[in-house]
Each structure stands twice: as structure tokens, then as C-alpha cells.
């Protein structure tokens, strides 16, 4: 299992509600979380084989940006 961290523009609970079903639907993601207290709004993704580009595209489907830290 590898952990990847991304800076995002997911700023609040409503944003989190929009991205949750999309991240949950991505079969390659084992688990994920967003630290809304962090200035970078850090998205942490646990996965065996998802690439940073795939995470970026998945988050983009919800209308948000995720850049690798």
C-alpha cells in the first residue's frame, strides 16, 4: 500500500460532499481523507496502484484540483 498526498481546493464540508461519491467510486483507491484544517487542504490517498494523474483526473470530475505535494 502506498500513500500519496495532494494539495487541493476542497475547502469545506459541502466541497467534501461533492467529491466523496467520486472518490469512493474509484476502485483503485483503498481509502482517502481530506484535512480541512490544513492550509493546503491535503488529500491523502491510500492505494496499491493508482497514479497521481489518475487521482488528479478523479478529483477533477468533481470540479476540484489535486496537485501532488
C-alpha positions in Angstrom: 0.0 0.0 0.0 1.4 3.4 -0.9 0.3 6.8 0.5 0.1 9.8 -1.8 -0.6 13.4 -0.6 -2.1 16.2 -2.7 -2.8 19.9 -2.2 -6.4 20.6 -3.1 -9.0 23.3 -3.3 -11.5 21.3 -1.3 -12.3 23.9 1.2 -15.4 22.9 3.2 -17.9 20.3 4.1 -20.0 21.0 1.0 -17.0 20.6 -1.2 -16.2 17.3 0.6 -19.8 16.1 0.0 -19.3 16.7 -3.8 -16.0 14.8 -4.0 -16.9 11.9 -1.7 -19.0 9.8 -4.1 -16.5 10.2 -6.9 -13.5 9.2 -4.8 -15.5 6.3 -3.2 -16.4 5.1 -6.7 -12.7 4.8 -7.8 -11.9 1.1 -7.4 -8.2 1.7 -7.2 -8.5 3.9 -4.0 -8.4 1.8 -0.9 -9.0 4.8 1.4 -8.8 8.6 1.4 -9.2 11.6 3.6 -9.1 15.4 3.3 -7.6 17.5 6.1 -9.8 20.6 6.0 -7.8 22.1 8.9 -4.6 22.2 6.8 -3.8 25.3 4.8 -3.2 23.1 1.8 -6.4 21.1 2.3 -4.4 17.9 2.0 -6.0 14.9 0.3 -4.3 11.7 1.4 -4.9 8.6 -0.8 -4.0 5.0 0.1 -3.8 2.7 -2.9 -1.7 -0.1 -4.4 -1.6 1.1 -7.9 -3.3 4.4 -8.6 -1.1 7.1 -10.2 -1.1 10.8 -9.3 -2.5 11.6 -12.7 -5.4 9.2 -12.1 -6.1 10.9 -8.7 -6.0 14.3 -10.4 -8.5 13.2 -13.1 -10.8 11.6 -10.5 -10.9 14.8 -8.3 -11.3 16.9 -11.4 -14.6 15.1 -12.2 -16.0 16.7 -9.0 -14.7 20.1 -10.1 -11.7 20.3 -7.8 -7.9 20.3 -8.3 -5.5 17.9 -6.6 -1.7 18.6 -7.1 0.9 16.3 -5.7 2.7 17.7 -2.7 
